[in-house]
Amino acid sequence: MTSLPDALQAFRDGEVARARALLDTLDAQDELGPHGLLLLALVQRREEAGTDDLLTVQRAVDAAPDDATVLLRAARTAGWGAGFGLGASPRSAAHPPDLALASALVERALTLAPDEVAAWTTAYDVAERLGRQHAALDALTRAVALAPDDEDLRLRLVDTLIGLRDPEQALAHARTGTGPALRDRTAELAAELQTPDAVEAALAAHASAPDRWPLAAARLVRAGD
């Protein structure tokens, strides 16, 4: 008996032709549903089947126009390319993305689920790919406000602020973290800005990653300048 999990597993195993056959069978039986349609769109994109993949994304959206989860997944499917679902990042998409569609879908999802962290992180990724730096920063800031204890998310915000050459704000956010990565950013930024607690920050970062003692030593020297 054909099932959507079988098709998903075939896709993940790289068996694109088998995944397509299973999905076509389900589609003919009208048993795909919006998530199945989005998987079909990914398969079509892997096959480089012209614009069929975007038409299938639109079918999924039409099937669940008020489902924020479907809209966000549709946005990622359209904007990320063939690598979505296989551990690929937006930057490693193998197929030219349709970012205009992705952006529109994210905007709709945000009106339905303004308190959903995934909505704002997806908005951040789309805005970043479109080169809208300030919109990307605003989206990521909102995501962090909704999930203040998510250190990976806060690290992304710190690195974004560093990229935008705003070390003071980056340091303010880095200071709130306790993990090794955020302590490392705190030490680096404190040394760069020569804040009064730069030595303390360097020692705290060293305690989190003692094997990186040459870096800690260099920061201590900079802090003492």
Residue, then its C-alpha position, 0 to 999 in steps of 0.5 A: m500500500t502506497s503511503l506518504p512516509d514511503a515517498l518521503q523515505a525514498f526522497r531522503d534516500g535519493e530515490v527520486a524516481r521512486a518517490r515521484a512514482l509513489l507521490d503520483t499514485l497518491d495524487a491520482q487517488d487524491e490522497l496527497g494533502p498539502h504536505g504531500l504536495l510540498l514533497l511532490a514539489l521538492v521531487q519536481r525541483r530535483e527533477e528540474a521539471g520546469t515550473d511545475d514545482l511552483l505550480t505544485v507549491q501553489r496547489a498546496v497553499d490553495a489546499a490550506p490557505d489559513d494553515a501557517t505551518v503549511l505556508l511556512r513550509a511552502a515558503r521554504t520549499a519555494g525559496w530554498g531549492a532542491g536541497f530543502g528537506l535534505g539538511a541543506s541551508p538556504r545558501s546551498a540550494a541547487h535550483p534558482p529559488d522563487l524568493a518573491l513567492a517565498s516572501a509573500l507566503v511568509e508575510r501571510a504566515l506572519t499575519l496568521a501566527p505572529d507569535e510563531v518563532a519559525a515564522w520570524t526565522t523564515a522571514y529572516d532567511v528570506a529577507e537575507r537572501l533578498g538582500r534586505q538587511h534591516a528587514a532580516l535584522d528586525a525578523l531575527t530580533r523578533a524571533v529572539a524576543l519570542a525565544p530568549d533562551d534559544e542560544d543558537l538563535r541569539l548567536r545568529l542575531v549576534d553574528t548578524l549585528i557583527g556583520l552589520r558593523d554594530p558591535e555594541q548591540a552585538l555585545a549587549h546580546a552576547r552578554t546574555g548567553t552562557g554557552p561557549a559560543l556566546r561567551d566567545r563572542t562576548a570576549e571578542l567584542a569586549a576586547e575589540l571595544q576595550t570595555p572595562d570587563a574585557v579581561e573578565a570576559a576573556l577569562a570566562a571564554h577561556a573557562s568554556a574552551p580551555d583548549r583555545w588558550p592562545l586566543a584567550a592570551a591574545r584577548l588578554v593582551r588586547a584588553g590590557d592595551 
